[in-house]
Amino acid sequence: MQEIREKVRRETAEYSQGEDRPLKGYAGGMGVYSALVLTLAGVARAQHRQLPAPTPFEVLLIGAATHKLARLIAKENITSALRAPFTRYEGPAGPAELHEEVRGHGAKHAVGELITCPFCLAQWTATSFTFGMIFAPRATRLVATTMTAVAASDFLQLAYSWTQQKATGQL
């Protein structure tokens, strides 16, 4: 056992090159994700749930909803209270978004990286929507429709603002 620990320590040190990389935290996150997926898949199978056959429209709906929900969790002002234990406020990062630096070490740092990265959160968010389509399809479509409408509104707000700036010569 000591031999395995020493090999893991050497590999971690060689990979990290002196940087603080929370590989154990990342492995823990992958373990949690995998356990959740396997558990939910097992429950769905035990309950003889039918797997959905998403239409192209549903794929676009879930895709847009995933984008918006992941971004809302990772960047928006209103969800900063969720990120606060893992981050430090640095300043604004755009309309209604914040720039935050991850803090802490190990698992805390790994969680901080996950919840401040909309690209990283997209995997978890899309998986949630996917299992939602298995266990509660109508409610999932409603939530996805709401998030997609908000994403569309965001793009329209930005387009309006850009058009206004262009018309007044501010661009």
TORBAVO-389779 format. One record per residue (C-alpha): x, y, z. Coordinates in steps of 0.001 Angstrom, whole numbers, plus 500000, padded with zeros to 6 digits. Each point is the difference from the previous one (the first is absolute). Layout:
XYZ;...
//
This chain:
500000500000500000;502848502385500867;501497499240496587;496778501043498246;499778503229502007;503590500857499127;499360499347496294;496887502220500088;501983502740501779;502795499814497394;497553500055497084;498134502953501521;503242501924500543;501215499240496480;496669501054498484;499622503162502090;503541501343499431;499885501914503280;496519501459499420;497180499390502475;497791497630497962;497218498341502034;500111496633498210;498428498187502966;497153502515499950;499541499484496269;499982496229500485;497433500457502777;497822502125497717;500164497367497262;499125497381502604;496968501967501227;498817500630496437;500438496351499028;498263498768503159;497034502322499396;499666498934496366;500267496301500843;497521500351502874;497452501877497899;500435497583497103;499502497094502413;496840501550501441;498661500658496495;500674496414499011;498490498581503207;496864502068499379;499896498860496347;500124503623498816;500057500503496271;502971501886498635;498855503119498192;500565500385496285;500682503728499865;498865501904496953;502378502487498370;497878502751501580;500511498492503475;503747499748499424;500085503727499134;497728500805502955;502164498064502455;503170501412498416;498873503600500425;498684499290503504;503294498326500945;501909503046498764;497858502402502004;499796497993503230;503740499251500035;500778503671499391;497480501113502647;501646497752502603;503585500825498992;499906503720499306;496884501928501006;499824502423502913;496982498338501578;501748496632500426;503204501426501486;498838498879503460;500272496386498785;503541500564498716;501224502148502911;501373497133502142;502253498992497098;500869503324498339;501150503560500530;498226502891498273;502242501796497512;497565502290498189;497420500185497230;500539497903496879;497245501281497725;496275500651500172;498707498372503211;503097497798500290;502874499840502454;503659499092499830;500986497900502997;503254498248500869;499918496487501384;501429499620503497;500943497153502283;501854496764499394;499102496431499145;496307499199499690;498978503585500854;502087501311497116;498647497330497628;496399500891500907;500832503683499533;501334499328496516;496886498000499141;497461502574501196;501733502969498369;500369498358496587;496850499950497846;501702497548497639;500706497599502897;496511500401501455;498402499301496627;500753496280500352;498248499838503372;497134502207498816;499385498053496797;500096496753501970;497399501408502396;497746500947497110;500526496566498443;498927498160503140;497203502526500419;498710498890496604;499919496431501350;498424500646503411;497938503182499497;499856500907496307;497228502624500171;501587501878502921;503412499737498335;498672501432496734;498390502851501946;503246500845501824;501967499656496753;497528502257498215;500378502614502738;503812499896499865;499942500130496187;497652503012500072;502361501760502421;502980499203497756;498125501381496985;499104503107502008;503670500475500957;501025499929496345;497223502439499092;501029502368502833;503596499953498772;498918500497496378;497777502918501021;502808501593502000;502445499555497108;497493501450497517;499369502964502281;503735500672500381;500519499653496256;497128502417499248;501322502645502398;503599499690498757;501335498492503218;501533497063498108;
//
